[in-house]
Amino acid sequence: MSVHDHGFARVTGAIPVVRIADPKANAEATVESMRQGAAEGSLLVVFPEMGLCGYSIDDLVQQDAILDGCRDALASIVDASAGLTPLVVVGLPLVVGDGLYNCAAVIRDGAVLGVIPKSYLANYREFYDKRYYSAARDAPQDTVRLLGSDVPFGADLLFDAEDVPGFCLHVEICEDGWVPIPPSIWASLAGATILANLSGSPVTVGKESYRKLLSTGHSARCIAAHLYVAAGFGESTTDLAWDGDALITENGTLLTRSKQFEMGAQSISADIDLDRLRQERMRTTSVRDQAGDHAEDLKTLRRIGFSFGVQPGTDDLDVLRRGIARFPFVPSGTGDLDERCREVGNIQVQGLAARLRATGLEKIVIGVSGGLDSTLALLVAVATFDRLGLPRTNILAYTMPGFATGGATLRRAHTLMDSLGVSGTELDIRPSCEQMLADLDHPYSRGEKVFDVTFENVQAGERTSHLFRLANHHGAIVLGTGDLSELALGWCTYGVGDQMSHYNVNGSVPKTLVRHLIRWMISSGEYSDETSEVLAEILAEVISPELVPPGEDGAIQSTEDTVGPYELHDFFLYYLTRFGYRPSKVAYLARQAWGDLDRTPWDTEPLDDRNVYDAATIDKWLTVFCQRFMANQFKRTAMPNGPKIGSGGSLSPRGDWRSPSDASARAWLQELRGE
């Protein structure tokens, strides 16, 4: 399978070594880079501004020998493009009517599809564009006779691929992207998804970071990909310097960037996620509103249709040229991790603090199992009470051992409660559970070792029932502990069970993020040695509800043995709900992220916790996810209040996810199986 079969488009920014005022040599370098991009499967190869003669050519651009040479160079590139797949965008000067224009020519398969003149001419500080060129608005015609054909000419051209859904290119030149309202703004409202900027852009101190801000911000505002390619080595250093900067950004994210000040030719490539851009635009209705406001103007943009000739499954471009994070809910990089984890904690604390103030209550009741979720909720509660100036003893924490609660788990719960200074109490639920099982005439009450769903849910229900009545008794609210991953899978007991509480600070925190938050909290140094040690023990333990006694081999009940690895389910959850991807694409992305141990950096994940999954395993658990996710919507429809944490991290029907409780998973499963 190819990257192109899953809604991606590979694009390349190429920076050859330019020879000032030597169009023939520059054409040869351009052809070499063009062929390299084609060989690597790119659908688009973009070169710098005025790349066929050099941006810093100055007055020499008005010499007929140079102008003729550039046309000849263009002709040689067009001829060389015959039989190649990608669109190729090169910069050159062209005389149209009585004016000279700084242009970008869009080429494919032996033909020029269109020519875009520069709209805004820089004429300040070191720039003298108006000395030489006319602006796009001054052109007296919208076609140009070029290489024997009439070619569309203007800044209003969109290049729309008929056989690659979502591929729509707009091209602008350097200063066009630096003005307050770039032409590409209108192009994006009209449907352009890939915005290319051919740039000269000499380098000065601080310009590198500014370019990044400009490109990422522009791609985010336009919900598009932005490909920026600036001139590099070989430009005249008479009074300026050149760094050959090239960036590919997508919806606010930098995908790749060239090496600064490289003295040889270089290129960068990345795979643009056209499905993501399409989904984001479809969901962001305010953008469509603005497109409607300007619909009459947008209709005047000219669309040039073409075909790449790409057939599904005809190439072997299987490895994506973009990072696919194994943990999409978890920030990557040490700096981001620290900042984001602190932000998540603040959101949780603010939510609980606001709820306590709204109720006028100063106490909470929480069940502490000694597992990951209740541990995080307890730490959030402690931070909230500290910030509100309330005593930690107002946190009424209960550990409630059942039929399968292990001694180590019980010890960790007590250690955690004691070391944090909350009011910790042990409440044995077994007697009330035995009474309930007897009332039900359950086989267990007759001495049979039947550990079915009823046996498990009786315990979960008794715990929640006690917590609510304890809250009534003490004038408190019940703080929920269940996480987003459990809600997605329906791995929670409905109603009188762990699905319900008065307020849940973990409701939009997935299991993978819970683990990283606790790991970060240990490293923060904010807790005592005793607390940090028990937190480390909790992290290392198998995830288990401890509702079924250990088997004859002594192995405790494992959640992930039953429902599958949470790290995979969180991956599936993110891409299915955040972007609405087809299950087959989600499986493909999972193979990219999880199929190779070394393809993606692991950041803070311990060596012992690093896993690899093959395609069969991924498909197996994705099938389980789709089935469980659709079947358990009713639990999410009735979920308690809680703060939304991330852009892809809420299943609340009041916050970010609305779905019928009786929908079928059939369409997703059929698509995954290719039926």
NUVOLO-257364 format. One record per residue (C-alpha): residue number from 0; residue in one letter; x, y, z. Coordinates in Angstrom, 2 decimals, decimal comma. Layout:
<tizas>
nr|rest|east|north|up
NUM|A|X|Y|Z
...
</tizas>
This chain:
<tizas>
nr|rest|east|north|up
0|M|0,00|0,00|0,00
1|S|1,10|3,55|-0,72
2|V|0,96|6,67|1,43
3|H|-1,22|8,08|-1,34
4|D|-3,80|5,35|-0,77
5|H|-4,43|6,67|2,75
6|G|-5,09|10,34|2,04
7|F|-1,50|11,61|2,11
8|A|0,34|13,62|-0,53
9|R|4,13|13,67|-0,55
10|V|5,54|17,12|-1,28
11|T|9,12|18,34|-1,69
12|G|10,89|21,64|-1,30
13|A|14,09|21,69|-3,41
14|I|16,99|24,14|-3,05
15|P|19,61|23,64|-5,75
16|V|22,88|25,54|-5,72
17|V|22,12|28,52|-7,94
18|R|24,49|30,09|-10,44
19|I|23,75|33,79|-10,77
20|A|22,78|34,79|-14,32
21|D|23,28|31,25|-15,67
22|P|19,82|29,90|-16,60
23|K|21,18|26,84|-18,41
24|A|23,15|25,62|-15,38
25|N|20,21|26,36|-13,09
26|A|17,87|24,41|-15,36
27|E|20,18|21,40|-15,20
28|A|20,24|21,57|-11,38
29|T|16,45|21,97|-11,33
30|V|15,93|18,93|-13,54
31|E|18,17|16,84|-11,29
32|S|16,20|17,80|-8,18
33|M|12,90|17,36|-10,02
34|R|13,80|13,82|-11,03
35|Q|14,92|13,02|-7,49
36|G|11,58|14,24|-6,13
37|A|9,73|12,16|-8,71
38|A|11,76|9,07|-7,84
39|E|10,88|9,51|-4,18
40|G|7,16|9,62|-4,92
41|S|6,48|13,34|-4,50
42|L|3,36|14,79|-6,05
43|L|4,73|18,33|-5,79
44|V|8,26|19,75|-6,07
45|V|8,70|23,47|-5,36
46|F|11,83|25,55|-6,08
47|P|12,89|29,02|-4,84
48|E|11,87|32,40|-6,21
49|M|13,63|33,34|-9,47
50|G|15,52|30,08|-9,26
51|L|16,35|29,95|-12,98
52|C|18,52|33,07|-12,81
53|G|18,92|33,88|-9,11
54|Y|16,86|36,32|-7,05
55|S|19,89|38,56|-6,40
56|I|20,52|39,14|-10,13
57|D|19,46|42,80|-9,74
58|D|19,67|44,92|-12,93
59|L|20,84|41,95|-14,98
60|V|17,26|40,68|-14,98
61|Q|16,44|43,34|-17,56
62|Q|18,97|41,96|-20,03
63|D|17,40|40,21|-23,02
64|A|20,07|37,53|-22,93
65|I|18,97|36,56|-19,41
66|L|15,27|36,70|-20,27
67|D|15,76|34,57|-23,36
68|G|17,95|32,18|-21,39
69|C|15,27|31,77|-18,73
70|R|12,64|30,89|-21,35
71|D|14,99|28,36|-22,86
72|A|15,72|26,97|-19,39
73|L|12,01|26,66|-18,72
74|A|11,58|24,81|-22,01
75|S|14,26|22,29|-21,07
76|I|12,62|21,68|-17,69
77|V|9,21|21,22|-19,31
78|D|10,67|18,70|-21,75
79|A|12,40|16,83|-18,92
80|S|9,15|16,66|-16,93
81|A|7,47|14,51|-19,59
82|G|6,48|11,17|-18,11
83|L|7,07|12,31|-14,50
84|T|4,30|12,37|-11,90
85|P|4,76|15,53|-9,82
86|L|3,69|19,10|-10,30
87|V|6,87|21,19|-10,51
88|V|6,92|24,88|-9,59
89|V|9,91|26,97|-10,69
90|G|10,65|30,68|-10,45
91|L|11,71|32,89|-13,35
92|P|11,24|36,36|-14,87
93|L|8,80|36,63|-17,79
94|V|7,86|39,49|-20,07
95|V|4,10|39,73|-20,53
96|G|2,85|42,58|-22,68
97|D|5,02|45,57|-21,82
98|G|5,81|44,46|-18,28
99|L|8,36|42,22|-16,62
100|Y|6,92|39,90|-13,98
101|N|8,48|37,83|-11,22
102|C|6,74|34,53|-11,89
103|A|6,22|30,94|-10,81
104|A|5,54|28,43|-13,56
105|V|3,58|25,30|-12,69
106|I|4,66|22,37|-14,85
107|R|3,50|18,79|-15,22
108|D|4,26|15,98|-17,63
109|G|5,68|18,07|-20,45
110|A|3,33|21,06|-20,20
111|V|3,02|24,39|-18,37
112|L|-0,34|24,37|-16,57
113|G|-0,22|27,98|-15,42
114|V|1,97|30,96|-14,54
115|I|1,57|32,98|-11,34
116|P|3,00|36,53|-11,18
117|K|4,06|38,07|-7,87
118|S|1,30|40,21|-6,37
119|Y|3,15|42,36|-3,84
120|L|6,55|43,81|-4,67
121|A|8,91|44,45|-1,78
122|N|10,46|47,88|-2,12
123|Y|11,95|48,73|1,26
124|R|15,31|48,29|3,02
125|E|17,33|45,85|0,91
126|F|14,52|45,11|-1,56
127|Y|14,06|46,85|-4,92
128|D|11,41|44,74|-6,66
129|K|9,55|47,72|-8,07
130|R|12,71|48,79|-9,86
131|Y|12,30|45,78|-12,12
132|Y|8,89|44,14|-11,95
133|S|5,23|44,84|-12,46
134|A|2,68|43,52|-9,97
135|A|0,09|40,87|-10,80
136|R|-2,72|43,44|-10,64
137|D|-1,07|45,41|-13,46
138|A|-1,19|42,54|-15,97
139|P|-3,30|43,44|-19,00
140|Q|-4,19|39,83|-19,76
141|D|-5,06|36,58|-18,01
142|T|-3,25|34,27|-20,42
143|V|0,29|34,27|-21,76
144|R|1,69|32,75|-24,91
145|L|4,45|30,50|-23,61
146|L|6,40|27,78|-25,41
147|G|3,86|27,69|-28,18
148|S|0,75|27,42|-25,98
149|D|-1,72|29,82|-24,38
150|V|-1,25|29,38|-20,63
151|P|-3,42|30,75|-17,77
152|F|-1,68|33,74|-16,17
153|G|-2,55|35,37|-12,85
154|A|-2,49|35,14|-9,06
155|D|-5,97|33,61|-9,05
156|L|-5,07|30,09|-10,17
157|L|-5,92|26,90|-8,25
158|F|-4,48|23,59|-9,43
159|D|-7,01|20,92|-8,58
160|A|-6,06|17,23|-8,85
161|E|-8,90|15,09|-10,15
162|D|-7,45|11,77|-8,97
163|V|-6,04|12,73|-5,55
164|P|-8,98|13,84|-3,37
165|G|-8,24|17,01|-1,44
166|F|-5,15|18,03|-3,42
167|C|-5,62|21,67|-4,45
168|L|-2,54|23,88|-4,90
169|H|-2,17|27,64|-4,73
170|V|1,14|29,37|-5,44
171|E|2,37|32,76|-4,29
172|I|5,77|34,42|-4,29
173|C|7,76|35,63|-1,29
174|E|6,33|39,01|-0,21
175|D|2,84|37,77|-1,03
176|G|3,06|35,65|2,09
177|W|4,31|38,48|4,33
178|V|1,55|41,01|3,75
179|P|-1,38|41,24|6,22
180|I|-3,80|39,49|3,85
181|P|-1,86|37,08|1,61
182|P|-3,50|35,95|-1,65
183|S|-3,40|32,41|-0,28
184|I|-5,97|33,38|2,37
185|W|-8,58|33,73|-0,38
186|A|-7,29|30,61|-2,10
187|S|-7,70|28,56|1,08
188|L|-11,27|29,82|1,52
189|A|-11,88|28,67|-2,04
190|G|-10,56|25,19|-1,26
191|A|-6,78|25,28|-1,70
192|T|-5,24|22,81|0,74
193|I|-1,57|23,17|-0,19
194|L|-0,13|26,69|-0,21
195|A|3,30|27,06|-1,82
196|N|5,53|30,10|-1,40
197|L|8,58|30,54|-3,62
198|S|10,86|32,90|-1,77
199|G|14,13|34,79|-2,15
200|S|14,31|35,98|1,47
201|P|17,89|36,83|2,45
202|V|18,71|35,88|6,02
203|T|19,20|38,28|8,90
204|V|19,45|37,62|12,63
205|G|16,12|36,38|13,98
206|K|14,56|35,73|10,59
207|E|14,74|31,95|10,92
208|S|12,39|31,91|13,92
209|Y|10,13|34,49|12,31
210|R|9,76|32,39|9,17
211|K|8,72|29,42|11,28
212|L|6,11|31,49|13,09
213|L|4,87|32,85|9,77
214|S|4,55|29,42|8,14
215|T|3,05|27,55|11,09
216|G|0,65|30,39|11,86
217|H|-0,44|30,72|8,25
218|S|-1,06|26,99|7,89
219|A|-3,08|27,01|11,10
220|R|-5,21|30,01|10,14
221|C|-5,88|28,56|6,68
222|I|-6,23|24,94|7,86
223|A|-3,81|24,02|5,12
224|A|-0,34|22,78|4,39
225|H|2,27|25,45|3,73
226|L|5,40|24,77|1,69
227|Y|7,96|27,58|1,92
228|V|11,19|27,41|-0,11
229|A|13,79|30,19|0,05
230|A|16,92|30,84|-1,98
231|G|20,18|29,37|-0,76
232|F|23,83|28,90|-1,58
233|G|24,99|30,51|-4,79
234|E|22,99|33,73|-4,48
235|S|25,12|36,86|-4,61
236|T|26,60|37,88|-1,26
237|T|27,51|41,37|-2,51
238|D|25,41|42,92|0,26
239|L|23,23|40,08|1,57
240|A|23,43|36,52|2,90
241|W|21,28|33,49|2,08
242|D|20,47|30,45|4,19
243|G|18,37|28,21|1,93
244|D|15,52|27,90|4,40
245|A|12,68|25,54|3,50
246|L|9,75|24,52|5,71
247|I|6,75|22,26|5,37
248|T|4,01|22,96|7,90
249|E|0,50|21,59|8,30
250|N|-2,30|23,17|10,28
251|G|0,08|24,81|12,74
252|T|2,60|21,98|13,01
253|L|6,11|21,98|11,56
254|L|6,61|18,70|9,69
255|T|10,16|19,22|8,44
256|R|12,76|21,91|7,79
257|S|15,96|22,22|5,79
258|K|19,44|22,68|7,23
259|Q|20,44|26,30|7,38
260|F|23,45|27,53|5,40
261|E|23,94|24,25|3,57
262|M|26,59|24,76|0,88
263|G|25,30|22,01|-1,42
264|A|21,93|21,24|-2,97
265|Q|19,30|19,92|-0,58
266|S|15,65|19,04|-0,48
267|I|13,06|18,28|2,17
268|S|9,98|16,08|1,86
269|A|6,93|15,38|3,98
270|D|3,61|13,63|3,58
271|I|0,69|16,04|3,89
272|D|-2,43|14,57|5,49
273|L|-5,14|15,73|3,12
274|D|-7,79|13,80|5,07
275|R|-6,92|15,72|8,21
276|L|-7,23|19,07|6,43
277|R|-10,52|18,04|4,88
278|Q|-11,93|16,89|8,22
279|E|-10,76|20,01|10,04
280|R|-12,30|22,29|7,44
281|M|-15,54|20,35|7,47
282|R|-15,77|20,65|11,25
283|T|-14,69|24,29|11,54
284|T|-17,98|25,80|10,46
285|S|-16,85|29,38|11,10
286|V|-14,39|29,03|8,21
287|R|-17,22|27,92|5,94
288|D|-19,23|30,91|7,16
289|Q|-16,47|33,25|6,07
290|A|-16,18|31,50|2,72
291|G|-19,89|32,13|2,33
292|D|-19,42|35,81|3,12
293|H|-16,97|36,07|0,22
294|A|-18,52|33,46|-2,06
295|E|-18,94|35,77|-5,05
296|D|-15,27|36,81|-4,98
297|L|-14,08|33,25|-4,45
298|K|-16,04|32,08|-7,48
299|T|-13,80|34,24|-9,66
300|L|-10,73|32,15|-8,86
301|R|-9,80|29,95|-11,80
302|R|-9,50|26,21|-11,27
303|I|-7,13|24,23|-13,44
304|G|-7,97|20,56|-13,33
305|F|-5,34|17,91|-13,98
306|S|-4,60|14,28|-13,13
307|F|-1,50|12,76|-11,59
308|G|-2,27|9,35|-13,01
309|V|-1,73|7,78|-9,58
310|Q|-3,44|4,39|-9,28
311|P|-4,18|2,87|-5,85
312|G|-1,59|0,33|-4,80
313|T|0,72|0,99|-7,76
314|D|3,75|2,14|-5,77
315|D|5,49|0,93|-2,64
316|L|5,69|4,17|-0,65
317|D|4,66|2,49|2,57
318|V|6,72|4,45|5,12
319|L|5,37|7,88|5,92
320|R|7,61|10,91|5,83
321|R|6,11|12,52|8,88
322|G|6,14|11,70|12,54
323|I|3,25|9,63|13,89
324|A|3,31|9,82|17,66
325|R|2,70|6,56|19,48
326|F|0,97|8,51|22,23
327|P|-1,07|11,22|20,48
328|F|-2,58|12,43|23,74
329|V|0,85|12,84|25,34
330|P|3,08|15,84|24,45
331|S|6,49|14,92|23,05
332|G|9,81|16,43|24,01
333|T|10,94|17,14|27,55
334|G|10,08|20,84|27,42
335|D|6,61|20,30|25,99
336|L|5,93|17,43|28,38
337|D|6,68|19,59|31,41
338|E|4,60|22,50|30,16
339|R|1,65|20,40|29,03
340|C|1,54|18,17|32,12
341|R|1,47|21,26|34,30
342|E|-1,32|22,64|32,14
343|V|-3,36|19,44|32,39
344|G|-3,02|19,50|36,16
345|N|-4,12|23,12|36,31
346|I|-7,20|22,38|34,20
347|Q|-8,19|19,52|36,49
348|V|-7,57|21,56|39,63
349|Q|-9,45|24,58|38,29
350|G|-12,42|22,41|37,36
351|L|-12,69|20,80|40,79
352|A|-12,12|24,09|42,60
353|A|-14,88|25,78|40,61
354|R|-17,27|22,90|41,30
355|L|-16,60|23,01|45,04
356|R|-17,16|26,76|45,15
357|A|-20,37|26,41|43,14
358|T|-21,77|23,79|45,53
359|G|-20,60|25,61|48,64
360|L|-19,16|22,34|49,93
361|E|-15,69|21,93|51,38
362|K|-15,36|18,15|51,43
363|I|-15,04|15,40|48,88
364|V|-15,35|11,63|49,09
365|I|-13,07|9,53|46,91
366|G|-12,43|5,82|46,52
367|V|-8,71|5,00|46,49
368|S|-7,88|1,60|45,04
369|G|-4,11|1,88|44,81
370|G|-4,35|1,96|41,00
371|L|-3,48|4,60|38,42
372|D|-6,78|6,46|38,02
373|S|-7,74|6,92|41,65
374|T|-4,14|7,93|42,38
375|L|-4,25|10,74|39,83
376|A|-7,67|11,92|41,05
377|L|-6,40|11,95|44,65
378|L|-3,33|13,99|43,67
379|V|-5,57|16,47|41,85
380|A|-7,81|16,69|44,91
381|V|-4,81|17,40|47,16
382|A|-3,57|20,14|44,84
383|T|-7,07|21,65|44,69
384|F|-7,53|21,75|48,45
385|D|-4,07|23,26|48,89
386|R|-4,90|25,98|46,36
387|L|-8,26|26,70|48,01
388|G|-6,66|26,84|51,44
389|L|-8,73|23,92|52,71
390|P|-7,28|21,25|55,00
391|R|-6,31|18,00|53,31
392|T|-8,22|16,19|56,02
393|N|-11,39|17,36|54,27
394|I|-10,52|14,84|51,57
395|L|-12,33|11,74|52,81
396|A|-10,52|8,89|51,09
397|Y|-11,75|5,31|51,37
398|T|-10,03|2,16|50,26
399|M|-12,57|-0,62|49,93
400|P|-11,08|-4,11|49,61
401|G|-13,20|-6,73|47,86
402|F|-12,87|-10,42|47,15
403|A|-9,74|-10,06|44,97
404|T|-7,97|-7,06|46,46
405|G|-4,30|-7,91|46,85
406|G|-2,28|-7,15|49,94
407|A|0,21|-5,06|47,98
408|T|-2,57|-2,97|46,43
409|L|-4,15|-2,37|49,83
410|R|-0,80|-1,36|51,30
411|R|-0,16|1,11|48,48
412|A|-3,58|2,70|48,97
413|H|-2,93|3,21|52,69
414|T|0,59|4,51|52,11
415|L|-0,66|6,98|49,52
416|M|-3,45|8,29|51,75
417|D|-1,25|8,52|54,82
418|S|1,71|10,17|53,09
419|L|-0,54|12,82|51,52
420|G|-2,20|13,65|54,82
421|V|-5,80|13,03|53,79
422|S|-8,44|11,35|55,94
423|G|-7,86|7,73|54,99
424|T|-10,24|4,95|55,97
425|E|-10,52|1,26|55,12
426|L|-14,04|0,03|54,47
427|D|-14,47|-3,68|53,80
428|I|-17,24|-4,18|51,21
429|R|-17,18|-7,96|51,30
430|P|-19,98|-8,41|53,85
431|S|-22,41|-6,22|51,90
432|C|-21,38|-7,90|48,64
433|E|-22,02|-11,33|50,15
434|Q|-25,46|-10,18|51,22
435|M|-26,20|-8,87|47,72
436|L|-24,99|-12,10|46,08
437|A|-27,12|-14,12|48,48
438|D|-30,15|-11,95|47,70
439|L|-29,52|-12,63|44,01
440|D|-29,12|-16,36|44,67
441|H|-25,82|-16,11|42,85
442|P|-23,85|-19,39|42,64
443|Y|-21,00|-17,79|44,60
444|S|-23,30|-17,50|47,62
445|R|-23,63|-21,28|47,48
446|G|-19,89|-21,81|47,51
447|E|-19,39|-22,13|43,75
448|K|-16,42|-20,39|42,15
449|V|-18,42|-18,45|39,59
450|F|-16,74|-15,13|38,87
451|D|-18,99|-13,68|36,19
452|V|-19,99|-10,11|35,32
453|T|-22,56|-10,06|38,09
454|F|-19,91|-11,09|40,62
455|E|-17,68|-8,24|39,43
456|N|-20,35|-5,57|39,19
457|V|-21,77|-6,31|42,61
458|Q|-18,43|-5,20|44,02
459|A|-18,16|-2,15|41,78
460|G|-21,73|-1,21|42,64
461|E|-21,25|-1,62|46,38
462|R|-18,20|0,65|46,31
463|T|-20,06|3,41|44,48
464|S|-23,17|3,02|46,64
465|H|-21,08|3,44|49,78
466|L|-19,29|6,49|48,36
467|F|-22,54|8,29|47,55
468|R|-24,08|7,56|50,94
469|L|-20,82|8,64|52,64
470|A|-21,02|11,89|50,69
471|N|-24,59|12,40|51,91
472|H|-23,50|11,68|55,45
473|H|-20,52|14,05|55,46
474|G|-21,88|16,88|53,30
475|A|-19,48|16,16|50,43
476|I|-19,39|15,36|46,73
477|V|-18,14|12,10|45,25
478|L|-15,05|12,62|43,11
479|G|-14,97|10,25|40,15
480|T|-11,75|8,53|39,09
481|G|-12,55|6,72|35,80
482|D|-10,55|7,83|32,76
483|L|-11,30|8,57|29,09
484|S|-9,98|5,21|27,85
485|E|-12,35|3,29|30,11
486|L|-15,27|5,41|28,93
487|A|-14,34|4,79|25,29
488|L|-14,24|1,02|25,80
489|G|-17,18|0,91|28,19
490|W|-14,86|-0,63|30,78
491|C|-16,88|0,74|33,70
492|T|-19,94|-0,32|35,64
493|Y|-22,98|1,72|34,64
494|G|-25,13|3,71|37,06
495|V|-24,38|2,46|40,54
496|G|-20,76|1,79|39,63
497|D|-17,52|3,51|38,73
498|Q|-19,17|5,16|35,71
499|M|-20,97|7,56|38,07
500|S|-19,89|10,34|40,44
501|H|-20,78|13,93|41,28
502|Y|-17,75|15,25|39,36
503|N|-14,92|13,49|37,52
504|V|-11,57|15,20|36,98
505|N|-10,25|12,26|34,93
506|G|-13,14|11,99|32,48
507|S|-11,16|13,34|29,51
508|V|-7,73|12,04|30,51
509|P|-6,79|8,83|28,63
510|K|-4,90|6,03|30,36
511|T|-1,63|6,75|28,53
512|L|-1,72|10,35|29,72
513|V|-2,58|9,24|33,27
514|R|0,64|7,23|33,33
515|H|2,72|10,10|31,97
516|L|1,16|12,58|34,41
517|I|2,03|10,42|37,39
518|R|5,53|9,84|36,04
519|W|5,92|13,59|35,61
520|M|4,61|14,22|39,12
521|I|7,26|11,91|40,54
522|S|9,98|13,80|38,66
523|S|8,65|17,18|39,78
524|G|10,09|16,75|43,28
525|E|6,91|18,13|44,84
526|Y|6,15|15,05|46,92
527|S|7,79|13,34|49,85
528|D|10,06|10,37|49,28
529|E|7,39|8,08|50,71
530|T|4,76|9,38|48,29
531|S|7,13|9,26|45,30
532|E|8,12|5,68|46,07
533|V|4,54|4,46|46,23
534|L|3,70|6,34|43,04
535|A|6,52|4,49|41,30
536|E|5,14|1,18|42,57
537|I|1,68|2,04|41,25
538|L|3,14|2,85|37,84
539|A|4,91|-0,50|37,68
540|E|1,86|-2,61|38,58
541|V|-0,36|-4,46|36,12
542|I|-3,59|-2,56|35,37
543|S|-6,31|-4,58|37,07
544|P|-9,81|-4,01|38,52
545|E|-9,02|-6,75|41,08
546|L|-12,58|-8,04|41,04
547|V|-11,79|-11,70|40,29
548|P|-9,51|-13,74|42,58
549|P|-6,14|-14,83|41,13
550|G|-6,12|-18,06|39,16
551|E|-4,37|-21,24|40,20
552|D|-1,13|-19,88|38,73
553|G|-1,39|-16,83|40,98
554|A|-1,80|-14,40|38,09
555|I|-4,04|-11,46|38,92
556|Q|-6,85|-10,23|36,69
557|S|-5,43|-8,08|33,88
558|T|-7,58|-5,47|32,15
559|E|-5,39|-5,35|29,07
560|D|-5,51|-9,13|28,63
561|T|-9,26|-8,76|28,25
562|V|-9,81|-5,55|26,28
563|G|-6,38|-5,04|24,74
564|P|-3,44|-2,65|25,23
565|Y|-4,52|0,81|26,34
566|E|-1,71|2,38|24,31
567|L|-3,30|1,02|21,13
568|H|-6,84|1,89|22,18
569|D|-5,84|5,46|22,99
570|F|-4,24|5,69|19,55
571|F|-7,43|4,40|17,90
572|L|-9,59|6,70|20,01
573|Y|-7,65|9,81|19,04
574|Y|-7,74|9,31|15,29
575|L|-11,29|7,97|15,06
576|T|-12,96|10,64|17,20
577|R|-10,66|13,62|16,65
578|F|-10,40|13,32|12,86
579|G|-13,07|10,84|11,81
580|Y|-10,59|8,74|9,84
581|R|-11,56|5,49|8,20
582|P|-10,57|2,49|10,32
583|S|-8,23|1,27|7,55
584|K|-6,33|4,55|7,76
585|V|-6,18|4,33|11,55
586|A|-4,73|0,82|11,21
587|Y|-2,18|2,11|8,69
588|L|-1,14|4,92|11,04
589|A|-0,88|2,47|13,92
590|R|1,47|0,30|11,87
591|Q|3,58|3,37|11,15
592|A|3,74|4,28|14,83
593|W|3,90|0,85|16,47
594|G|5,31|-1,49|13,82
595|D|8,95|-0,60|14,42
596|L|10,69|-0,08|17,74
597|D|13,03|2,63|16,48
598|R|11,06|4,54|13,84
599|T|9,67|7,10|16,30
600|P|11,39|8,57|19,40
601|W|10,14|7,22|22,71
602|D|10,75|10,32|24,83
603|T|10,22|9,35|28,49
604|E|8,84|5,82|28,11
605|P|10,93|3,34|30,14
606|L|12,79|0,68|28,16
607|D|10,76|-2,15|29,68
608|D|7,47|-0,54|28,58
609|R|8,31|-0,20|24,88
610|N|6,16|-2,43|22,71
611|V|5,86|-3,35|19,04
612|Y|2,66|-4,58|17,39
613|D|2,29|-6,33|14,05
614|A|-0,51|-5,71|11,56
615|A|-2,62|-8,66|12,71
616|T|-2,50|-7,56|16,34
617|I|-3,40|-3,99|15,41
618|D|-6,36|-5,14|13,31
619|K|-7,54|-7,45|16,09
620|W|-7,65|-4,76|18,76
621|L|-9,00|-2,11|16,39
622|T|-11,91|-4,44|15,70
623|V|-12,46|-4,79|19,44
624|F|-12,27|-1,03|19,88
625|C|-14,85|-0,32|17,18
626|Q|-17,24|-2,90|18,62
627|R|-16,90|-1,76|22,23
628|F|-16,87|1,95|21,42
629|M|-20,15|1,83|19,51
630|A|-21,85|-0,54|21,94
631|N|-21,13|1,55|25,04
632|Q|-22,27|5,01|24,01
633|F|-25,12|4,83|26,54
634|K|-22,57|5,01|29,35
635|R|-21,07|8,19|27,92
636|T|-24,48|9,76|27,34
637|A|-25,04|9,72|31,10
638|M|-21,48|10,52|32,21
639|P|-20,95|13,07|35,00
640|N|-19,50|16,55|34,54
641|G|-15,76|17,06|34,26
642|P|-13,31|19,41|32,54
643|K|-12,28|18,91|28,92
644|I|-8,51|18,50|28,78
645|G|-7,41|18,30|25,14
646|S|-8,71|19,02|21,65
647|G|-9,18|15,30|21,04
648|G|-9,95|14,33|24,58
649|S|-13,59|14,46|25,49
650|L|-16,49|12,06|25,08
651|S|-18,97|14,13|27,04
652|P|-22,26|14,66|25,17
653|R|-22,17|18,23|26,50
654|G|-18,60|18,91|25,50
655|D|-17,24|17,25|22,40
656|W|-19,05|14,06|21,42
657|R|-22,68|13,49|20,51
658|S|-23,75|10,10|19,27
659|P|-26,83|7,89|19,38
660|S|-26,62|5,12|21,93
661|D|-27,95|2,51|19,55
662|A|-25,68|3,05|16,52
663|S|-24,10|0,08|14,76
664|A|-20,37|-0,56|14,30
665|R|-21,00|-2,40|11,04
666|A|-19,86|0,36|8,65
667|W|-16,54|0,73|10,49
668|L|-15,89|-3,00|10,59
669|Q|-16,75|-3,46|6,93
670|E|-14,40|-0,64|5,94
671|L|-11,62|-2,11|8,07
672|R|-12,07|-5,52|6,44
673|G|-12,32|-4,00|2,96
674|E|-15,82|-5,35|2,41
</tizas>
